[in-house]
Amino acid sequence: MPDSPIPPILGIDGHAHVFSRELTLTSSRRYTPDYDATLDAYLMQLRVHGLSHGVLVQPSFLGTDNRYLLAALQRAPDQLRGVAVVDPDTQFKELEEMAGQGIVGIRLNLMGKALPEFAEPQWQRLFGHVAQLGWHVELHRGVEDLPGLIRSLLPYGCRIVVDHFGRPDAPSGVDHPAFQALLETGSTGQVWVKISAIYRLGGNPSQNMAFARAALPLLVRHFGLNHLVWGSDWPHTQHEQGVCFETVVEQLRELDCGDDVRRALMIDAPQGLFEFF
């Protein structure tokens, strides 16, 4: 039998999660799902919305047990890439094996946690491994701490991906010093920002959309279109009652992106960052 043809890239969702409520959850979790977010359900969302590829990010409540994520990647290796959560002392051989299974980065979800000491030897080794593999480090943290975290990661040479607009406080506006400091990191050429999860920006829906509309042209100016990627954040954990895939697609439309911006966010930038070749 000949190999199945690789699907053309119609659109890439740069941030989604899959999980089952039956999995063992980490004791340090901030959230416990009461439903399943299956790969089949996610692939259906992609099809319904005219998208072809997706990036699955390990949910924080599963900790460093990436088995469910890796199994999902194995089912659709041409369509999917993954971002894992690992212990800082993970050995290079294990990371290399994960690279062969479709992992292209590691996520540091630091929301509600003490900031790690990246100068410690185990972190230095891990970031060296990440750089050697050509992976990225994904940061999920409030915007006040992101510039400092980014500066501490830059010397390792790995790509850095900032989640959800940098998790700013929308009511504070785009002129807030912390968001302005995040914009300044765009000049390094090592930082990407996810245009995702507008509903997580700290304000009411109208404030969040107003912030996103004002922020996008600034992000384009400081980072460039080749360093911005769109993500659905499906299944919108902790916001499931008011947000669905249709919601975030409509929010993208409300940003009034031109065709060139939409193509950059959904094809050109994520294709390179997440290694869809």
QUIRAGI-V716930 format. One record per residue. RES is the residue in one letter. PSI is psi in whole degrees, 0 to 359 (NA if undefined). BURIAL is + if it has 9 or more other C-alpha atoms within 8 Angstrom, else -. D_LAST is the distance of its C-alpha to the last C-alpha in whole Angstrom. Layout:
# QUIRAGI-V716930
RES/PSI/BURIAL/D_LAST, RES/PSI/BURIAL/D_LAST
This chain:
# QUIRAGI-V716930
M/132/-/22, P/155/-/19, D/147/-/16, S/142/-/15, P/145/-/13, I/127/-/9, P/141/-/11, P/152/-/10, I/107/+/10, L/334/+/13, G/141/+/14, I/126/+/12, D/113/+/15, G/4/+/15, H/110/+/18, A/169/+/20, H/147/+/22, V/145/+/23, F/170/+/26, S/142/+/29, R/345/-/33, E/352/-/34, L/157/-/32, T/124/-/34, L/150/+/33, T/144/-/34, S/339/-/38, S/11/-/37, R/151/+/35, R/354/-/36, Y/141/-/35, T/112/-/35, P/147/-/34, D/26/-/36, Y/170/-/33, D/141/+/30, A/89/+/27, T/161/+/25, L/319/-/22, D/318/-/23, A/321/-/24, Y/315/+/21, L/327/-/19, M/319/-/22, Q/318/+/22, L/312/+/19, R/315/+/20, V/327/-/23, H/17/-/22, G/23/-/19, L/157/+/16, S/335/+/13, H/159/+/11, G/159/+/13, V/119/+/14, L/124/+/17, V/130/+/19, Q/124/+/22, P/146/+/25, S/330/-/28, F/353/+/31, L/357/+/29, G/222/+/29, T/11/-/27, D/95/-/27, N/12/+/23, R/319/-/24, Y/318/+/24, L/312/+/20, L/324/+/19, A/322/-/21, A/317/+/19, L/323/+/15, Q/331/+/17, R/334/-/18, A/63/-/14, P/332/+/11, D/336/-/9, Q/340/+/10, L/149/+/11, R/165/+/11, G/154/+/14, V/119/+/17, A/164/+/20, V/126/+/23, V/158/+/25, D/148/-/28, P/340/-/29, D/16/-/30, T/135/+/27, Q/155/-/27, F/321/-/24, K/318/-/23, E/318/-/23, L/321/+/20, E/320/+/18, E/320/-/19, M/324/+/17, A/321/+/14, G/347/-/14, Q/7/+/15, G/5/+/12, I/134/+/14, V/4/+/13, G/173/+/16, I/148/+/20, R/136/+/22, L/98/+/25, N/102/+/27, L/12/+/31, M/127/-/32, G/13/-/36, K/159/-/36, A/143/-/37, L/134/-/35, P/159/-/34, E/94/-/35, F/347/-/32, A/350/-/34, E/148/-/35, P/320/-/34, Q/324/-/32, W/319/+/30, Q/317/+/29, R/316/+/28, L/314/+/25, F/329/+/24, G/319/+/24, H/316/+/22, V/315/+/20, A/320/+/19, Q/325/-/19, L/350/-/16, G/19/+/14, W/177/+/15, H/162/+/17, V/120/+/20, E/128/+/21, L/127/+/24, H/104/+/26, R/155/+/30, G/151/+/32, V/333/+/32, E/326/-/35, D/349/-/34, L/315/+/30, P/318/+/31, G/319/-/33, L/317/-/30, I/315/+/27, R/323/-/30, S/339/-/30, L/336/+/27, L/319/+/26, P/340/-/27, Y/344/-/25, G/2/-/22, C/156/+/20, R/148/+/18, I/130/+/20, V/126/+/19, V/126/+/23, D/144/+/23, H/58/+/25, F/7/+/26, G/12/+/28, R/54/+/30, P/174/+/33, D/102/+/36, A/317/+/36, P/339/+/40, S/344/-/40, G/170/-/38, V/346/+/35, D/358/-/38, H/137/-/38, P/324/-/38, A/318/+/36, F/323/+/33, Q/323/+/34, A/323/+/33, L/317/+/30, L/323/+/29, E/336/-/30, T/347/+/28, G/334/+/25, S/346/-/27, T/336/-/25, G/2/-/22, Q/0/+/20, V/133/+/21, W/153/+/19, V/136/+/21, K/124/+/20, I/89/+/22, S/160/+/23, A/53/+/26, I/330/+/29, Y/356/+/31, R/16/+/31, L/13/+/33, G/357/+/36, G/191/+/38, N/170/-/39, P/319/-/37, S/322/-/38, Q/318/+/38, N/316/+/34, M/322/+/33, A/319/-/35, F/313/+/34, A/318/+/30, R/320/+/31, A/328/+/33, A/324/+/30, L/309/+/27, P/329/-/28, L/319/+/29, L/319/+/26, V/316/+/24, R/319/-/27, H/328/+/27, F/331/+/23, G/149/+/21, L/334/+/19, N/2/+/16, H/21/+/17, L/133/+/18, V/145/+/16, W/147/+/18, G/146/+/19, S/332/+/21, D/23/+/23, W/140/+/24, P/29/+/26, H/50/+/28, T/138/-/30, Q/356/-/33, H/19/-/33, E/330/+/33, Q/334/-/36, G/357/-/35, V/140/+/31, C/179/+/29, F/322/+/26, E/324/-/28, T/312/-/29, V/330/+/26, V/318/+/25, E/322/-/28, Q/323/+/28, L/318/+/25, R/320/-/27, E/346/-/30, L/355/+/28, D/44/-/29, C/138/+/25, G/170/-/25, D/325/-/22, D/322/-/21, V/316/+/21, R/318/+/20, R/320/+/16, A/314/+/16, L/326/+/17, M/351/+/15, I/296/+/12, D/306/+/11, A/311/+/12, P/332/+/11, Q/317/+/7, G/315/+/8, L/318/-/10, F/8/+/9, E/50/+/6, F/87/-/4, F/NA/-/0
